[in-house]
């Protein structure tokens, strides 16, 4: 697979959904929710979840990212709650038992794996009944719009018409981009129930505050951006032009 470059951190809207998933798991009687973060990188999700009492498995092949993850985990005192699997996502089933995870994260993953349908089936298999799969994926329509607004109409047209939404004659590191319908179909094809699709980064990745104003004004502006993002994330068609699409899909109980 190509090198992963898609952002996997997610916005406040993404965090809110994941926190709700963990509350639901605890409401089902799971004292320490089991989280699997596939392509989890340096632990931007794993360490906070472990700090919140979850048992986290991170599947990640990059040794530099794993070194940062281990350092973060030690600094936060949660190394005993994080299991590190230094392997590719294709080997998920070799390291994580089927039906064992309350929440699985696949952030910035499906656009770089060789076979996204096979990847989703593997992700679904490790979910416990009622567990949730969180997917964060690059959005084709956002890439089209950003290039068009920059005057790069030829590239925008190619991104719009190429089957996988990438520039095949360019140095792109992604294998594909998704749109809302395509992401829903991919998850549904693995037998998952899609319960949510929202946008991540509707405008926050493209707008900048350039006025030389006091720090308090900048903070106020950032708050306005966050408020707008929170509302726009779930509002079509704004949701459908966000930089990334965030989906939550559930394994039937």
C-alpha positions as CSV (number, residue, x, y, z in Angstrom):
1,X,0.0,0.0,0.0
2,X,1.1,3.6,-0.4
3,X,2.5,5.7,2.4
4,X,-0.3,6.9,4.6
5,X,-0.7,10.7,4.6
6,X,-4.3,11.4,5.2
7,X,-5.0,13.2,8.5
8,X,-6.3,10.9,11.2
9,X,-6.7,13.3,14.1
10,X,-10.2,14.3,13.6
11,X,-12.2,17.3,14.8
12,X,-14.3,17.9,17.9
13,X,-17.3,16.4,16.1
14,X,-15.3,13.2,15.6
15,X,-14.2,13.1,19.3
16,X,-17.8,13.6,20.4
17,X,-19.0,10.6,18.5
18,X,-16.2,8.4,19.8
19,X,-16.7,9.4,23.4
20,X,-20.4,8.5,23.0
21,X,-19.4,5.1,21.7
22,X,-17.3,4.5,24.8
23,X,-20.2,5.6,27.0
24,X,-22.5,3.1,25.2
25,X,-19.9,0.3,25.7
26,X,-19.8,1.1,29.5
27,X,-23.6,1.2,29.6
28,X,-23.5,-2.4,28.2
29,X,-21.5,-3.4,31.2
30,X,-18.0,-3.2,29.7
31,X,-15.8,-1.8,32.5
32,X,-12.8,-1.2,30.3
33,X,-13.8,-0.8,26.6
34,X,-11.5,-2.5,24.2
35,X,-10.3,-0.2,21.4
36,X,-8.4,-1.3,18.3
37,X,-6.7,1.6,16.4
38,X,-5.6,0.3,13.0
39,X,-2.9,2.5,11.5
40,X,-2.9,4.3,14.8
41,X,0.4,6.1,14.2
42,X,1.9,8.0,17.1
43,X,-1.0,7.5,19.4
44,X,-3.1,10.6,19.1
45,X,-6.2,8.6,19.8
46,X,-4.7,5.6,21.7
47,X,-3.1,7.5,24.5
48,X,-6.2,9.6,25.4
49,X,-8.4,6.5,25.3
50,X,-6.0,4.6,27.5
51,X,-5.9,7.6,29.9
52,X,-9.7,7.3,30.0
53,X,-9.4,3.6,31.2
54,X,-9.7,1.8,27.8
55,X,-7.6,-1.1,26.8
56,X,-6.1,-0.2,23.4
57,X,-4.4,-2.2,20.7
58,X,-2.5,-0.1,18.1
59,X,-1.7,-1.8,14.8
60,X,1.0,0.3,13.1
61,X,4.0,-0.6,10.9
62,X,5.9,2.6,11.1
63,X,8.7,2.3,13.7
64,X,9.2,6.0,14.2
65,X,5.5,6.5,14.9
66,X,5.6,3.6,17.3
67,X,8.6,5.1,19.1
68,X,6.6,8.3,19.6
69,X,3.6,6.3,20.8
70,X,5.6,4.4,23.4
71,X,7.1,7.7,24.7
72,X,3.7,9.3,25.0
73,X,2.3,6.3,26.7
74,X,5.1,6.3,29.3
75,X,4.8,10.0,29.9
76,X,1.1,9.6,30.6
77,X,1.6,6.4,32.7
78,X,-0.6,4.2,30.5
79,X,1.9,1.9,28.9
80,X,0.2,-1.1,30.6
81,X,-3.1,-0.3,28.8
82,X,-1.7,-0.1,25.3
83,X,-0.7,-3.2,23.3
84,X,1.5,-2.3,20.3
85,X,1.4,-4.5,17.2
86,X,4.2,-3.6,14.8
87,X,2.6,-4.9,11.6
88,X,0.5,-3.8,8.6
89,X,-3.3,-3.6,8.7
90,X,-3.4,-6.7,6.4
91,X,-2.3,-8.8,9.3
92,X,-5.0,-7.5,11.7
93,X,-6.7,-10.9,12.0
94,X,-3.4,-12.5,13.1
95,X,-3.1,-10.3,16.1
96,X,-6.6,-9.3,17.2
97,X,-9.3,-12.0,18.0
98,X,-12.6,-11.9,16.1
99,X,-15.4,-10.3,18.1
100,X,-13.1,-8.8,20.7
101,X,-13.3,-5.0,20.1
102,X,-15.9,-2.6,21.4
103,X,-14.6,0.2,19.1
104,X,-12.3,0.0,16.0
105,X,-10.7,3.0,14.5
106,X,-9.7,3.2,10.8
107,X,-8.7,6.8,10.4
108,X,-6.8,7.6,7.2
109,X,-6.6,3.9,6.4
110,X,-9.0,2.9,3.7
111,X,-7.6,5.4,1.1
112,X,-4.2,3.7,1.3
113,X,-4.8,0.0,1.6
114,X,-4.6,-2.2,-1.5
115,X,-8.1,-3.7,-1.1
116,X,-10.5,-1.5,0.9
117,X,-13.4,-4.1,0.8
118,X,-11.1,-6.8,2.3
119,X,-9.9,-4.3,4.9
120,X,-13.4,-3.4,6.0
121,X,-14.3,-7.1,6.3
122,X,-11.3,-7.6,8.5
123,X,-12.2,-4.6,10.6
124,X,-15.7,-5.8,10.9
125,X,-14.6,-9.3,12.0
126,X,-12.8,-8.0,15.1
127,X,-15.8,-6.0,16.3
128,X,-17.9,-7.4,19.1
129,X,-21.6,-7.6,18.4
130,X,-22.9,-4.0,18.8
131,X,-19.4,-2.6,18.5
132,X,-18.7,0.4,16.4
133,X,-16.2,1.0,13.5
134,X,-15.1,4.6,13.1
135,X,-13.8,5.5,9.6
136,X,-12.1,8.8,8.7
137,X,-11.4,9.0,4.9
138,X,-10.3,11.5,2.3
139,X,-13.2,13.1,0.5
140,X,-13.1,13.2,-3.3
141,X,-15.5,16.2,-3.7
142,X,-13.4,18.3,-1.3
143,X,-10.3,17.7,-3.4
144,X,-12.2,18.6,-6.5
145,X,-13.5,21.8,-5.0
146,X,-10.2,22.9,-3.5
147,X,-8.4,22.5,-6.8
148,X,-11.2,24.2,-8.8
149,X,-11.1,27.2,-6.4
150,X,-7.4,27.4,-6.9
151,X,-7.9,27.7,-10.6
152,X,-6.5,24.2,-11.3
153,X,-9.5,23.1,-13.3
154,X,-7.8,20.4,-15.3
155,X,-6.8,18.6,-12.1
156,X,-10.3,19.2,-10.6
157,X,-11.9,17.6,-13.7
158,X,-9.6,14.6,-13.5
159,X,-10.4,14.1,-9.8
160,X,-14.1,14.3,-10.5
161,X,-14.0,11.8,-13.3
162,X,-11.3,9.3,-12.4
163,X,-12.9,6.2,-10.8
164,X,-10.8,6.4,-7.6
165,X,-10.7,10.2,-7.3
166,X,-6.9,10.5,-7.6
167,X,-4.5,11.9,-10.1
168,X,-2.9,8.8,-11.6
169,X,-0.2,10.7,-13.4
170,X,0.8,12.7,-10.3
171,X,2.8,12.0,-7.2
172,X,-0.2,11.5,-5.0
173,X,0.3,9.1,-2.0
174,X,-3.4,8.1,-1.8
175,X,-4.8,5.2,-3.7
176,X,-8.3,6.5,-3.7
177,X,-10.8,9.1,-2.3
178,X,-14.4,8.5,-1.3
179,X,-17.7,10.2,-1.5
180,X,-20.6,9.8,0.8
181,X,-22.4,7.2,-1.3
182,X,-19.3,5.2,-2.0
183,X,-18.3,5.0,1.7
184,X,-21.8,3.9,2.7
185,X,-21.8,1.2,0.1
186,X,-18.3,0.0,1.1
187,X,-19.3,-0.4,4.8
188,X,-22.7,-1.8,4.1
189,X,-21.1,-4.4,1.8
190,X,-19.3,-5.8,4.8
191,X,-22.6,-6.3,6.7
192,X,-22.3,-3.2,8.8
193,X,-25.1,-0.8,9.7
194,X,-24.0,2.7,8.9
195,X,-25.4,4.9,11.7
196,X,-23.6,8.2,10.9
197,X,-21.8,10.0,8.2
198,X,-20.5,13.5,9.0
199,X,-17.9,15.9,7.6
200,X,-14.6,16.6,9.2
201,X,-13.0,19.8,8.2
202,X,-15.7,21.6,6.2
203,X,-13.8,24.9,6.2
204,X,-11.2,24.7,9.0
205,X,-8.6,23.2,6.7
206,X,-8.9,26.0,4.1
207,X,-9.7,29.3,6.0
208,X,-7.1,31.3,7.8
209,X,-7.1,34.2,10.2
210,X,-4.7,36.7,8.8
211,X,-5.8,39.9,10.5
212,X,-3.1,41.2,12.9
213,X,-5.4,41.3,15.9
214,X,-5.0,40.7,19.6
215,X,-4.8,37.1,20.9
216,X,-8.3,37.4,22.3
217,X,-9.7,38.2,18.9
218,X,-7.9,35.1,17.4
219,X,-9.3,32.9,20.1
220,X,-12.8,34.3,19.4
221,X,-12.3,33.6,15.7
222,X,-11.2,30.0,16.4
223,X,-14.3,29.6,18.5
224,X,-16.5,30.7,15.7
225,X,-14.8,28.3,13.3
226,X,-15.4,25.5,15.8
227,X,-19.0,26.4,16.2
228,X,-19.5,26.5,12.4
229,X,-17.8,23.1,12.0
230,X,-19.9,21.5,14.7
231,X,-23.1,22.5,12.8
232,X,-21.8,22.0,9.2
233,X,-20.4,18.6,9.9
234,X,-23.9,17.0,9.9
235,X,-25.5,19.4,7.3
236,X,-25.7,18.2,3.7
237,X,-24.4,19.4,1.3
238,X,-21.7,21.0,3.5
239,X,-20.9,17.6,5.0
240,X,-20.3,16.2,1.6
241,X,-17.6,18.8,0.7
242,X,-15.6,18.4,4.0
243,X,-11.9,17.5,3.6
244,X,-12.6,14.2,5.2
245,X,-15.7,12.0,5.7
246,X,-16.3,10.4,9.1
247,X,-18.5,7.4,9.3
248,X,-19.6,5.3,12.2
249,X,-20.8,1.8,11.3
250,X,-22.0,-0.9,13.7
251,X,-21.8,-4.7,13.7
252,X,-25.4,-6.0,14.3
253,X,-25.8,-7.3,17.8
